[in-house]
Every structure is written in structure tokens, then in C-alpha cells.
Amino acid sequence: MKRLYRSKRDCKIAGICGGIGQEWEIDSSIVRLAFVFASLVSGIFPLIITYLVAWFILPKGRPPEEVPDTN
């Protein structure tokens, strides 16, 4: 099951766009540009509220991968 996380490495403010870029396997700069474009088209306030809500809801970083026991 896929789950969206905020990025620990690719983080400018909260790591939301970096996490989306990692999950969709695209450059996070493209996600950031799309976010800025969408905020200018739809009005800045709704997307700022969405970003702040995502900041509080999404967990930071992926949990460490469980390594199976070879014994």
C-alpha cells in the first residue's frame, strides 16, 4: 500500500512538494512550479490553507525499511 510522506531530504518549507515528487517519481521542482501556478490561477489563499493542512497531517519521512531476518 502506497502512503504519502513529507520529504526529509528534499525540503524547502515543509517537504510536501518533495514528498509528492518522490511518490510520483518526478522532479520536486516541477511539483513546486505546478503548486505556484495553481495558486495563482485559483487564488493564493485556498492552496496555502491546503498546504498548511497537509503539513500537519502528513508524517515526516518514510519509516526505515524492515530487513527480513535471514536466520
C-alpha positions in Angstrom: 0.0 0.0 0.0 1.4 3.4 -1.0 1.4 6.2 1.5 2.4 9.8 1.1 5.1 11.3 3.3 6.8 14.6 3.6 10.3 14.5 2.4 13.2 14.7 4.8 15.8 15.4 2.2 14.0 17.5 -0.4 12.5 20.1 1.8 12.2 23.9 1.2 9.4 24.7 3.7 7.7 21.5 5.0 8.7 18.9 2.4 5.2 18.4 1.0 6.2 19.0 -2.7 9.4 17.0 -2.2 7.3 14.1 -0.9 4.8 14.3 -3.8 7.8 14.3 -6.2 9.3 11.3 -4.6 6.0 9.4 -4.6 5.2 10.2 -8.2 8.9 9.8 -9.2 9.1 13.3 -10.8 11.4 16.3 -10.0 10.1 18.2 -7.0 10.8 21.5 -8.8 8.1 20.6 -11.3 5.7 20.0 -8.4 6.6 23.3 -6.8 6.1 25.1 -10.1 2.7 23.5 -10.5 1.8 24.5 -7.0 2.7 28.1 -7.7 0.8 28.1 -11.0 -2.3 26.6 -9.4 -2.2 29.1 -6.5 -2.0 32.0 -9.0 -4.8 30.6 -11.1 -7.2 29.6 -8.2 -6.3 32.2 -5.7 -3.5 32.0 -3.2 -5.5 31.6 0.0 -7.1 28.1 -0.8 -3.8 26.5 -1.7 -2.0 28.0 1.3 -4.7 26.5 3.6 -4.3 23.2 1.8 -0.5 23.3 2.2 -0.8 24.1 5.9 -3.3 21.2 6.5 -1.0 18.8 4.6 1.9 20.0 6.8 0.1 18.9 9.9 -1.5 15.7 8.5 1.3 14.1 6.6 4.0 12.3 8.6 7.6 13.4 8.0 9.8 10.9 6.1 9.4 7.3 5.3 9.9 4.7 8.1 13.0 2.6 7.8 12.5 -0.4 5.6 12.2 -3.6 7.6 15.0 -6.0 6.8 13.8 -9.6 6.8 15.6 -11.9 9.3 17.9 -14.3 7.3 18.4 -16.7 10.3 
